[in-house]
Amino acid sequence: MEHGIIVKLAGGLGNQMFQYAAARSLSLRLGLPLTLDLSFYDRRRHRRYELGRLPLAGHRVIQAPAGGWIPRMSRKWISALQEWLGMLPTTYRESHFHFDPGFEGIGQSVALVGGFQSERYFKDVASQIRTELSPPPAADEFSVRLAHEMSTRPSCAIHVRRGDYISSEKNRNLYAACGLDYYMQAASLIPADCRFYVFSDDMAWAREHLRLARPMIFVDSGHPRDALSDLWLMRGAEHHIIANSTLSWWGAWLKTGQGHIVAPKRWFADTASLDDRDLVPSGWTRV
């Protein structure tokens, strides 16, 4: 039975983009169909599937269970039984955070489970991935005006990620903090004629604490921002200072043209067990 490539999507927009990119790269290499498994996104989740508005190609969708949820352990046993019966392909689980060369040896139908947060999983088809993961233009007047500004003068997108990095004890222990010292040092590497466009999930904190010796525009229209609209604006900047966030990673990676991209040297608090050496492309500067 020919299953093709199935990828289990999980997490927010940036995570979904990494998972799709790796799976799409594999499906293109093997000439096999791609299926997106959305079963993670049941009604209990605070995250939702967000790739539906992107120009994805060559995929099918397995929806989350309708009308309820299946306990995680039950799902695990159901999947194992389906795999054993030949109803699903064998499962490839990401065994560690950094790039796994074994991924390149996959030569048959497989179900992918993991984050796959490295350009190395899809670098060979980067041009096609950029096309398929290009966010649609924002339609609101505020975003359109800022996009015009950013395209007509030197600009740098700065992302300040706080939100559940601060409110969740688990995330506080997992992610390193991008403090004011990081943003000051990163800003010193950006050309002096740039305007800074600040994106954040905690704009009140950014307005109060982020003080950089440049013109600063806070991307806050007074209404909740859509992640895809922010991503569309980010990719239009000439330079980037990203947070340890997959959203601003993609905002920088999707951009066109040359420019400085600065990323935090430490992505995780525990660098011994989570090796992030392959997360940031070699051409970016880490501080």
Backbone bond lengths (Angstrom), bond angles and torsions (degrees), N, CA, C in turn:
res aa  C-N    CA-C-N  psi(-1)  N-CA   C-N-CA  omega(-1)  CA-C   N-CA-C  phi
1 M - - - 1.465 - - 1.534 109.00 -
2 E 1.343 117.75 128.29 1.459 121.85 -178.31 1.520 109.72 -93.26
3 H 1.341 116.38 110.03 1.463 120.25 -175.90 1.515 112.91 -93.27
4 G 1.316 117.84 -32.37 1.451 120.54 -172.84 1.520 111.19 84.58
5 I 1.335 115.73 -156.65 1.455 122.25 -179.12 1.525 108.92 -105.54
6 I 1.321 115.81 126.20 1.460 121.82 174.66 1.522 107.55 -114.67
7 V 1.331 117.57 133.92 1.459 119.90 176.45 1.520 109.01 -124.28
8 K 1.324 115.01 131.16 1.465 122.31 178.69 1.520 108.28 -85.07
9 L 1.327 117.52 107.37 1.454 121.25 178.85 1.524 110.28 -81.09
10 A 1.334 115.30 143.89 1.461 121.13 179.74 1.516 108.40 -156.63
11 G 1.331 116.01 155.26 1.449 120.59 176.98 1.515 113.02 85.14
12 G 1.334 115.29 -165.95 1.446 121.72 -177.17 1.518 113.05 -86.63
13 L 1.324 115.79 -167.57 1.466 121.92 -173.14 1.517 112.84 -56.51
14 G 1.334 118.07 -50.48 1.460 120.58 -177.55 1.514 112.51 -61.71
15 N 1.334 117.30 -41.50 1.463 120.86 178.01 1.529 110.72 -63.90
16 Q 1.323 117.06 -43.42 1.463 120.93 179.22 1.528 110.97 -59.93
17 M 1.320 116.46 -37.48 1.464 120.35 -179.14 1.525 111.23 -66.12
18 F 1.334 117.33 -41.63 1.469 119.92 176.04 1.527 110.87 -61.57
19 Q 1.309 116.71 -46.29 1.466 120.63 -177.58 1.521 110.96 -63.81
20 Y 1.323 116.24 -43.58 1.469 119.45 177.93 1.524 110.96 -63.25
21 A 1.337 117.51 -44.60 1.463 121.00 -176.41 1.521 111.88 -60.11
22 A 1.334 116.74 -44.21 1.462 120.00 179.46 1.524 110.82 -65.02
23 A 1.328 116.35 -44.96 1.464 120.39 -178.50 1.524 111.55 -67.06
24 R 1.310 116.75 -40.14 1.463 120.90 179.33 1.520 110.53 -64.67
25 S 1.327 116.51 -40.43 1.463 120.76 177.58 1.524 110.53 -59.93
26 L 1.330 116.35 -44.23 1.459 120.50 -179.76 1.530 111.04 -67.04
27 S 1.322 116.56 -40.71 1.467 119.25 -179.49 1.523 110.91 -65.18
28 L 1.327 117.25 -36.15 1.461 120.66 177.95 1.527 110.50 -68.55
29 R 1.328 116.09 -42.19 1.479 119.25 -178.88 1.519 111.88 -63.75
30 L 1.340 116.04 -39.24 1.462 119.96 -176.31 1.531 113.21 -93.01
31 G 1.324 116.69 -8.99 1.457 119.32 -177.97 1.518 112.45 67.11
32 L 1.339 116.22 35.21 1.467 121.31 -177.80 1.525 110.07 -114.37
33 P 1.326 117.83 150.93 1.470 120.44 178.69 1.524 111.16 -67.27
34 L 1.325 115.62 154.30 1.460 122.54 -178.36 1.522 110.07 -114.18
35 T 1.327 115.69 132.87 1.460 121.85 176.71 1.519 109.14 -122.26
36 L 1.338 116.72 133.26 1.455 122.57 177.11 1.524 109.05 -98.21
37 D 1.317 116.25 118.71 1.464 122.19 179.28 1.534 108.05 -91.36
38 L 1.330 116.83 111.82 1.462 122.59 -176.89 1.523 112.84 -101.11
39 S 1.315 117.15 16.48 1.466 119.80 -173.93 1.527 112.72 -64.07
40 F 1.344 118.32 -18.00 1.461 121.57 176.08 1.521 111.70 -62.11
41 Y 1.329 116.84 -30.90 1.462 121.18 -169.40 1.524 112.13 -91.88
42 D 1.326 115.34 65.38 1.459 119.01 173.70 1.530 108.62 -88.60
43 R 1.304 117.38 -176.16 1.456 121.03 -170.62 1.522 113.66 -72.63
44 R 1.330 117.97 -9.17 1.463 119.71 178.44 1.508 112.25 -79.79
45 R 1.310 118.52 -19.34 1.454 122.23 -170.21 1.524 112.30 -80.59
46 H 1.346 115.92 144.77 1.459 119.11 172.75 1.521 110.31 -88.38
47 R 1.317 117.77 -6.83 1.459 122.54 173.97 1.521 109.58 -99.12
48 R 1.327 115.58 159.65 1.459 120.17 177.94 1.522 109.52 -139.45
49 Y 1.304 115.81 161.07 1.455 121.51 177.06 1.526 108.66 -67.56
50 E 1.356 116.80 126.82 1.464 120.37 -173.31 1.525 113.93 -124.17
51 L 1.315 118.78 2.57 1.462 119.87 -176.94 1.526 112.97 -84.34
52 G 1.330 117.67 -6.17 1.454 120.80 -174.01 1.516 114.42 -62.79
53 R 1.337 117.78 -21.89 1.457 121.31 -179.63 1.531 112.59 -93.27
54 L 1.319 116.92 0.95 1.463 120.88 179.72 1.525 109.79 -95.86
55 P 1.335 117.62 153.97 1.476 120.91 -177.26 1.524 112.80 -78.93
56 L 1.330 116.60 57.38 1.457 121.27 178.51 1.523 109.91 -63.57
57 A 1.314 115.25 158.03 1.470 118.97 -179.34 1.524 109.58 -135.73
58 G 1.332 114.99 150.56 1.456 121.04 171.13 1.505 114.88 60.86
59 H 1.322 118.70 47.91 1.460 118.85 -179.75 1.518 110.97 -140.69
60 R 1.321 114.02 158.56 1.456 123.24 170.59 1.517 107.71 -121.48
61 V 1.319 117.06 169.32 1.463 120.37 -175.13 1.520 110.82 -128.71
62 I 1.331 115.94 133.91 1.468 122.77 167.35 1.518 105.95 -103.17
63 Q 1.322 117.81 114.17 1.450 121.66 -175.54 1.525 111.58 -75.75
64 A 1.344 114.26 161.80 1.463 120.09 171.31 1.524 108.91 -64.74
65 P 1.335 118.04 154.70 1.463 120.70 -179.48 1.522 111.47 -55.00
66 A 1.305 117.89 131.43 1.459 121.69 -179.68 1.524 110.23 -77.61
67 G 1.312 115.41 135.88 1.461 120.38 171.42 1.512 115.21 77.31
68 G 1.316 118.85 13.47 1.456 118.41 177.25 1.509 111.69 164.12
69 W 1.339 116.09 -164.95 1.450 119.43 -178.03 1.518 109.19 -136.73
70 I 1.315 113.91 156.69 1.465 120.90 177.81 1.523 107.48 -110.09
71 P 1.312 119.27 129.23 1.457 120.39 179.47 1.522 111.49 -53.30
72 R 1.350 115.28 146.49 1.457 120.62 -174.31 1.529 112.47 -55.12
73 M 1.330 117.84 -44.86 1.463 120.56 -178.98 1.514 110.72 -63.67
74 S 1.349 117.38 -39.13 1.460 120.15 178.24 1.522 110.78 -62.90
75 R 1.334 116.26 -41.82 1.460 119.66 177.42 1.529 110.93 -59.08
76 K 1.333 115.16 -42.26 1.458 119.59 -178.55 1.521 110.79 -60.93
77 W 1.337 116.80 -45.01 1.466 119.88 -179.02 1.522 111.28 -70.07
78 I 1.336 116.88 -36.97 1.469 119.69 177.43 1.521 110.48 -62.68
79 S 1.337 116.95 -44.50 1.464 120.59 179.68 1.521 111.24 -63.77
80 A 1.355 116.25 -41.50 1.463 119.67 179.44 1.527 110.96 -62.54
81 L 1.336 116.35 -41.38 1.464 120.15 178.74 1.527 110.81 -65.56
82 Q 1.333 117.14 -43.36 1.458 120.32 179.28 1.525 111.22 -62.74
83 E 1.330 116.34 -39.02 1.464 120.06 178.46 1.528 109.96 -64.85
84 W 1.323 116.51 -44.63 1.472 121.21 -178.58 1.522 110.90 -62.88
85 L 1.322 117.03 -36.22 1.463 121.34 -179.85 1.527 112.93 -81.25
86 G 1.321 116.62 -1.96 1.457 119.63 -179.42 1.509 114.07 83.55
87 M 1.331 116.90 9.53 1.464 120.35 179.42 1.527 111.18 -80.07
88 L 1.341 117.04 -20.55 1.454 122.39 176.90 1.524 108.73 -129.56
89 P 1.326 117.97 153.14 1.459 119.72 174.32 1.526 110.66 -72.23
90 T 1.307 116.93 169.86 1.455 120.30 176.14 1.526 109.24 -62.98
91 T 1.324 115.87 155.86 1.468 121.29 -175.73 1.514 111.19 -101.12
92 Y 1.318 115.80 132.47 1.464 122.30 171.60 1.517 107.06 -105.73
93 R 1.329 117.06 113.08 1.460 121.89 179.21 1.521 109.94 -104.69
94 E 1.315 115.63 129.81 1.460 120.34 176.59 1.532 108.81 -59.67
95 S 1.318 116.76 123.02 1.468 120.52 -173.57 1.527 112.94 -92.38
96 H 1.315 117.88 -18.01 1.461 121.89 177.49 1.519 108.21 -155.57
97 F 1.328 116.79 171.45 1.456 119.44 -171.56 1.532 112.75 -77.14
98 H 1.333 117.91 -38.81 1.460 118.87 -177.21 1.536 111.01 -75.30
99 F 1.318 116.03 168.26 1.461 122.07 -174.74 1.527 111.33 -56.66
100 D 1.327 115.60 136.75 1.458 122.38 178.68 1.529 109.07 -107.13
101 P 1.344 118.47 110.91 1.462 120.19 178.87 1.528 112.74 -58.14
102 G 1.334 117.46 -22.23 1.456 120.77 178.40 1.516 112.78 -61.98
103 F 1.334 116.94 -21.86 1.461 121.13 177.93 1.526 110.52 -60.28
104 E 1.318 115.94 -35.92 1.462 120.53 -178.33 1.526 111.76 -70.97
105 G 1.332 116.99 -15.78 1.454 120.55 179.83 1.513 114.12 -90.82
106 I 1.335 117.27 -3.76 1.464 119.81 177.90 1.521 109.13 -64.26
107 G 1.330 116.48 127.27 1.452 119.39 -176.26 1.508 114.10 -131.20
108 Q 1.331 116.69 17.66 1.456 119.75 -177.04 1.523 109.84 -152.06
109 S 1.317 115.58 178.42 1.466 120.88 177.27 1.525 110.39 -56.03
110 V 1.319 115.90 141.49 1.455 119.46 -176.38 1.525 109.10 -158.96
111 A 1.321 115.38 151.94 1.465 121.91 171.46 1.525 107.36 -104.44
112 L 1.333 117.38 122.51 1.458 122.36 -176.11 1.521 110.71 -95.90
113 V 1.326 116.18 132.16 1.456 122.26 176.48 1.520 107.91 -132.78
114 G 1.330 116.30 118.25 1.457 120.12 -179.61 1.510 111.18 157.94
115 G 1.332 115.79 -175.93 1.457 120.99 -179.37 1.513 113.59 -93.70
116 F 1.348 116.64 -38.55 1.460 124.05 177.50 1.527 111.34 53.96
117 Q 1.336 115.65 48.25 1.459 120.96 -174.23 1.528 111.14 -91.16
118 S 1.310 114.59 70.09 1.458 121.95 174.55 1.514 109.16 -156.16
119 E 1.319 115.45 136.44 1.462 120.87 175.71 1.518 111.56 -59.58
120 R 1.314 116.81 -23.94 1.467 120.39 -175.98 1.532 112.14 -63.58
121 Y 1.318 118.27 -22.06 1.465 120.56 178.79 1.530 112.05 -72.56
122 F 1.327 117.62 -19.95 1.472 119.19 -175.35 1.525 113.23 -140.44
123 K 1.328 117.49 14.25 1.465 120.31 -175.61 1.522 112.11 -61.45
124 D 1.330 117.44 -33.54 1.475 120.71 -177.65 1.521 112.56 -65.49
125 V 1.319 117.53 -21.85 1.473 120.90 179.81 1.535 109.39 -122.27
126 A 1.335 116.25 34.40 1.464 121.49 -174.18 1.520 112.35 -57.11
127 S 1.326 117.38 -40.98 1.464 120.06 -177.59 1.524 111.17 -61.95
128 Q 1.322 116.53 -43.00 1.466 119.70 -179.93 1.522 111.36 -69.87
129 I 1.330 116.93 -38.09 1.466 120.16 178.02 1.522 110.39 -63.57
130 R 1.326 117.10 -40.73 1.467 119.75 177.92 1.527 110.98 -61.19
131 T 1.316 116.52 -38.12 1.466 120.06 178.83 1.521 111.01 -66.93
132 E 1.325 116.99 -46.39 1.460 120.79 -174.25 1.521 113.11 -74.52
133 L 1.337 116.93 -23.01 1.458 120.18 -179.34 1.524 112.16 -106.86
134 S 1.319 117.26 18.08 1.466 120.32 177.27 1.525 109.79 -74.04
135 P 1.336 117.51 122.96 1.469 119.73 -179.41 1.517 111.21 -69.34
136 P 1.319 117.47 148.88 1.462 120.35 177.85 1.520 110.18 -69.76
137 P 1.327 118.10 149.52 1.470 120.07 177.86 1.528 111.13 -59.12
138 A 1.318 115.47 138.18 1.461 119.53 175.43 1.527 109.47 -68.21
139 A 1.299 116.60 148.06 1.460 120.74 -176.06 1.527 112.74 -102.69
140 D 1.338 118.26 -17.29 1.467 119.07 -175.80 1.526 110.60 -73.62
141 E 1.318 115.80 148.55 1.468 122.42 -174.16 1.522 111.98 -60.81
142 F 1.330 117.07 -38.73 1.465 121.62 -179.38 1.527 110.72 -59.90
143 S 1.339 117.48 -48.61 1.461 121.20 -178.60 1.528 111.47 -66.80
144 V 1.309 116.68 -40.15 1.463 120.33 -179.70 1.534 110.39 -63.06
145 R 1.330 116.58 -41.07 1.464 120.24 178.86 1.529 110.65 -64.33
146 L 1.327 117.28 -45.09 1.465 119.78 179.36 1.517 111.54 -64.64
147 A 1.323 117.34 -38.32 1.468 120.21 178.67 1.524 110.63 -60.86
148 H 1.324 117.04 -40.07 1.463 120.49 177.59 1.522 110.79 -64.54
149 E 1.331 117.24 -44.14 1.468 120.68 176.99 1.520 111.15 -57.39
150 M 1.328 116.44 -47.94 1.462 121.38 -175.51 1.521 112.10 -65.59
151 S 1.321 116.81 -27.28 1.460 120.26 -178.46 1.521 112.89 -85.20
152 T 1.339 117.27 -12.13 1.457 119.78 -174.48 1.524 113.31 -113.10
153 R 1.324 117.92 0.15 1.465 120.53 178.40 1.534 108.52 -151.67
154 P 1.333 117.60 159.29 1.469 119.61 179.71 1.527 111.11 -57.70
155 S 1.319 116.12 130.13 1.464 120.26 -174.18 1.516 110.91 -139.39
156 C 1.329 115.19 152.24 1.464 122.17 175.71 1.520 108.78 -137.91
157 A 1.321 116.51 126.78 1.464 121.69 175.75 1.526 108.63 -88.77
158 I 1.322 116.03 128.30 1.465 122.50 176.27 1.522 107.98 -116.30
159 H 1.317 116.34 130.59 1.461 120.07 179.04 1.516 110.08 -114.48
160 V 1.326 116.11 126.50 1.467 122.59 176.05 1.519 107.36 -114.33
161 R 1.329 116.01 110.55 1.460 121.16 -178.21 1.523 109.42 -102.27
162 R 1.313 116.44 121.55 1.461 121.07 176.22 1.529 108.42 -128.77
163 G 1.335 119.23 -92.34 1.454 121.56 173.82 1.512 113.79 45.32
164 D 1.351 115.76 -123.02 1.463 119.65 -177.26 1.526 112.57 -74.34
165 Y 1.341 118.29 -7.30 1.466 119.83 171.30 1.523 110.00 -68.00
166 I 1.331 116.05 -25.38 1.458 121.72 -179.05 1.525 110.91 -100.79
167 S 1.336 116.61 -42.84 1.463 120.09 -173.51 1.528 113.41 -75.75
168 S 1.337 117.71 -25.82 1.460 121.38 -177.05 1.527 110.77 -98.33
169 E 1.327 116.36 123.01 1.470 119.92 178.18 1.518 111.06 -61.00
170 K 1.319 116.85 -38.40 1.464 120.97 178.44 1.520 110.80 -59.31
171 N 1.334 117.18 -45.53 1.459 120.37 -179.19 1.523 112.19 -71.84
172 R 1.319 117.13 -33.52 1.476 119.78 176.51 1.515 110.51 -61.08
173 N 1.327 116.29 -36.19 1.463 120.46 178.99 1.529 112.32 -79.38
174 L 1.337 116.30 -21.88 1.464 120.29 -176.22 1.524 112.94 -87.35
175 Y 1.342 117.13 -45.58 1.466 120.88 -172.06 1.519 111.53 -100.88
176 A 1.325 115.64 140.46 1.462 120.68 172.75 1.529 108.73 -69.19
177 A 1.312 116.67 153.49 1.459 120.88 -179.54 1.520 110.28 -88.59
178 C 1.331 116.31 130.17 1.465 121.32 172.14 1.528 106.53 -92.07
179 G 1.324 116.12 93.19 1.453 120.82 -175.78 1.513 112.62 -84.88
180 L 1.324 115.54 -178.38 1.457 120.46 -179.07 1.522 111.69 -61.77
181 D 1.338 117.19 -32.15 1.462 119.72 179.08 1.523 111.36 -62.40
182 Y 1.351 116.71 -36.14 1.465 119.82 177.25 1.517 110.47 -63.27
183 Y 1.320 117.44 -47.03 1.462 120.12 -177.07 1.528 111.50 -68.31
184 M 1.323 118.29 -34.69 1.460 120.72 176.85 1.522 110.99 -65.11
185 Q 1.328 115.74 -46.25 1.460 119.73 -179.81 1.524 111.25 -65.84
186 A 1.337 116.35 -42.17 1.459 120.15 179.48 1.522 110.98 -64.14
187 A 1.337 117.09 -41.05 1.463 120.71 -178.92 1.521 111.69 -62.34
188 S 1.321 117.14 -31.33 1.473 120.47 -179.72 1.522 112.30 -67.25
189 L 1.331 117.71 -15.59 1.465 121.77 -179.59 1.528 112.33 -92.69
190 I 1.317 116.76 -5.82 1.459 121.95 -177.49 1.525 109.29 -94.80
191 P 1.333 118.96 138.15 1.476 121.10 -179.75 1.527 112.58 -49.70
192 A 1.321 115.55 142.87 1.460 122.04 -171.32 1.518 113.67 -67.53
193 D 1.333 118.01 -18.06 1.471 119.49 -177.00 1.529 112.92 -89.22
194 C 1.335 117.32 6.19 1.468 120.84 -176.00 1.522 112.61 -82.89
195 R 1.309 114.87 144.51 1.448 121.26 164.04 1.514 108.21 -90.38
196 F 1.343 115.78 142.99 1.454 120.54 178.12 1.535 109.56 -98.89
197 Y 1.318 115.92 127.49 1.466 122.63 175.36 1.525 107.13 -108.53
198 V 1.318 116.05 115.23 1.465 121.79 -170.65 1.522 110.14 -98.99
199 F 1.327 115.54 124.85 1.460 123.81 175.82 1.528 107.48 -112.52
200 S 1.317 117.35 136.74 1.464 119.04 -179.09 1.514 110.65 -162.37
201 D 1.340 115.53 151.88 1.462 120.94 171.20 1.525 110.50 -91.59
202 D 1.338 116.55 5.06 1.466 122.36 175.31 1.527 107.15 -142.06
203 M 1.325 115.22 69.91 1.456 120.25 -173.64 1.521 112.62 -65.17
204 A 1.330 118.02 -30.42 1.464 120.59 178.17 1.527 109.63 -61.07
205 W 1.341 117.00 -43.62 1.467 120.36 178.40 1.524 110.36 -65.51
206 A 1.313 117.25 -43.11 1.467 120.81 -178.57 1.527 110.75 -62.28
207 R 1.329 117.35 -43.38 1.462 120.36 179.77 1.534 111.68 -62.97
208 E 1.318 115.91 -37.79 1.461 119.72 -176.14 1.521 112.61 -77.47
209 H 1.336 117.23 -36.53 1.459 119.60 -169.04 1.531 115.04 -108.14
210 L 1.312 117.81 -26.58 1.457 119.54 -175.03 1.525 109.18 -83.68
211 R 1.306 115.77 106.56 1.456 122.02 -178.65 1.526 108.85 -123.01
212 L 1.309 115.87 101.89 1.460 121.30 -178.53 1.523 108.39 -119.52
213 A 1.321 115.68 145.05 1.471 120.56 -174.34 1.529 111.28 -79.68
214 R 1.303 116.52 52.85 1.469 123.70 178.31 1.527 108.06 -145.65
215 P 1.322 117.53 160.78 1.461 118.53 169.40 1.524 109.46 -60.52
216 M 1.337 117.03 132.74 1.459 122.00 -176.81 1.519 110.01 -124.82
217 I 1.320 115.69 128.62 1.457 122.11 176.18 1.518 107.36 -114.33
218 F 1.323 116.85 120.90 1.455 121.35 179.76 1.526 108.45 -91.38
219 V 1.323 115.94 119.73 1.461 121.42 -174.25 1.519 108.51 -79.84
220 D 1.332 113.41 80.43 1.459 121.35 -175.57 1.523 107.43 -145.30
221 S 1.310 116.71 107.21 1.456 121.53 -176.05 1.529 112.58 -89.81
222 G 1.338 116.36 3.92 1.450 120.00 -176.45 1.512 113.50 87.98
223 H 1.323 116.27 -0.90 1.464 122.04 178.13 1.523 108.40 -127.02
224 P 1.334 118.60 156.16 1.470 120.17 177.32 1.527 110.96 -55.02
225 R 1.323 115.99 132.70 1.454 120.80 -177.63 1.525 109.87 -87.15
226 D 1.317 115.32 143.92 1.451 122.59 175.62 1.526 108.30 -88.00
227 A 1.343 117.65 133.60 1.462 121.03 -176.05 1.528 111.77 -59.50
228 L 1.319 117.76 -38.80 1.458 120.05 -179.89 1.523 111.58 -68.67
229 S 1.327 117.63 -34.32 1.461 120.13 176.52 1.522 110.51 -65.95
230 D 1.333 117.14 -42.30 1.462 120.35 176.50 1.527 110.43 -63.62
231 L 1.316 117.10 -41.54 1.454 120.59 179.62 1.527 110.54 -61.67
232 W 1.330 116.58 -41.88 1.466 121.18 178.63 1.530 110.81 -61.14
233 L 1.325 116.70 -42.85 1.456 119.98 178.38 1.522 111.92 -68.16
234 M 1.333 116.99 -44.28 1.466 120.78 -179.31 1.522 111.63 -55.45
235 R 1.321 116.24 -46.11 1.466 119.06 -175.50 1.524 112.62 -66.09
236 G 1.327 117.48 -15.31 1.452 120.62 178.96 1.513 114.00 -85.16
237 A 1.346 117.50 -6.99 1.457 120.43 -179.75 1.530 110.32 -77.35
238 E 1.311 115.40 152.58 1.469 120.47 178.81 1.521 111.13 -76.89
239 H 1.320 116.88 -39.12 1.465 122.88 -178.41 1.526 108.95 -125.16
240 H 1.346 115.66 162.08 1.470 119.80 -176.39 1.524 111.08 -142.42
241 I 1.317 115.35 137.84 1.462 122.69 165.79 1.522 105.05 -120.13
242 I 1.323 116.41 107.29 1.459 119.66 -173.91 1.526 110.80 -96.13
243 A 1.310 115.62 158.06 1.461 121.72 169.22 1.527 107.67 -89.94
244 N 1.329 116.36 177.44 1.470 119.04 172.93 1.526 107.63 -80.68
245 S 1.318 113.78 68.80 1.461 123.55 -173.60 1.519 108.68 -140.58
246 T 1.324 116.54 135.13 1.457 119.05 179.57 1.527 111.57 -68.13
247 L 1.336 118.47 -25.10 1.461 119.91 179.43 1.518 110.92 -64.89
248 S 1.338 117.76 -50.97 1.469 118.71 -179.72 1.525 111.25 -73.24
249 W 1.340 118.44 -24.92 1.470 120.37 172.24 1.526 109.03 -57.10
250 W 1.334 116.47 -48.74 1.463 119.84 -179.04 1.524 111.54 -70.22
251 G 1.318 118.04 -33.39 1.455 119.78 175.61 1.507 111.94 -58.74
252 A 1.344 116.02 -37.61 1.466 120.51 178.24 1.527 111.81 -78.15
253 W 1.324 117.24 -41.91 1.471 120.47 -175.72 1.525 111.56 -68.13
254 L 1.321 117.63 -32.99 1.468 121.19 -177.58 1.523 113.12 -79.55
255 K 1.302 117.46 -10.55 1.467 119.09 -176.15 1.516 110.58 -65.97
256 T 1.329 115.82 157.19 1.457 121.78 176.57 1.524 108.94 -107.83
257 G 1.327 116.58 153.69 1.453 120.50 178.09 1.517 112.85 84.75
258 Q 1.318 114.30 178.10 1.454 121.60 -178.50 1.516 110.05 -86.60
259 G 1.306 115.67 163.27 1.461 120.24 178.75 1.508 110.62 160.82
260 H 1.315 116.12 159.67 1.461 121.33 178.84 1.532 109.66 -79.60
261 I 1.319 115.26 136.63 1.467 120.93 172.47 1.523 107.25 -126.23
262 V 1.317 115.93 120.77 1.463 121.81 -178.50 1.520 108.77 -112.76
263 A 1.318 116.10 132.11 1.467 122.49 -178.74 1.522 109.24 -129.71
264 P 1.338 117.59 154.55 1.467 119.71 179.13 1.527 111.69 -67.50
265 K 1.321 114.57 141.34 1.468 120.02 179.50 1.523 110.93 -66.65
266 R 1.312 116.87 -35.97 1.465 121.68 178.63 1.515 109.06 -111.82
267 W 1.332 115.77 117.89 1.466 121.03 178.08 1.524 110.12 -88.72
268 F 1.327 114.91 -39.89 1.463 121.14 -176.67 1.521 110.78 -115.11
269 A 1.323 115.70 154.76 1.457 120.46 176.97 1.524 110.75 -69.20
270 D 1.325 116.18 -39.00 1.465 121.83 -178.08 1.528 109.30 -102.87
271 T 1.314 116.90 89.06 1.472 120.57 -177.64 1.526 111.88 -77.55
272 A 1.333 116.92 -12.42 1.471 118.95 -179.85 1.519 111.08 -71.49
273 S 1.328 117.55 -39.83 1.467 120.20 -176.49 1.525 112.87 -99.06
274 L 1.339 118.20 -16.97 1.464 121.95 178.93 1.527 108.40 -123.15
275 D 1.307 115.84 99.02 1.456 122.98 -175.85 1.528 108.94 -87.30
276 D 1.329 116.88 110.08 1.463 120.51 -176.12 1.532 113.33 -98.41
277 R 1.329 117.73 21.72 1.465 120.58 -174.76 1.521 113.35 -62.31
278 D 1.333 117.88 -27.25 1.460 120.57 -177.95 1.517 113.04 -98.29
279 L 1.306 117.79 0.01 1.459 120.77 -176.53 1.524 112.04 -73.48
280 V 1.317 116.77 -42.19 1.464 121.39 -175.91 1.524 109.73 -98.68
281 P 1.328 118.50 122.82 1.467 120.82 179.89 1.522 112.62 -56.55
282 S 1.318 116.64 152.20 1.457 122.45 -172.37 1.522 112.85 -63.25
283 G 1.310 118.89 -25.78 1.453 120.66 -178.17 1.527 114.66 -81.47
284 W 1.319 116.89 -5.70 1.460 120.75 179.84 1.539 109.81 -89.52
285 T 1.323 116.78 155.98 1.460 122.06 179.98 1.525 109.10 -100.25
286 R 1.315 116.31 130.18 1.473 120.62 178.29 1.525 109.72 -108.90
287 V 1.335 114.98 130.51 1.480 119.36 179.46 1.536 108.98 -131.61
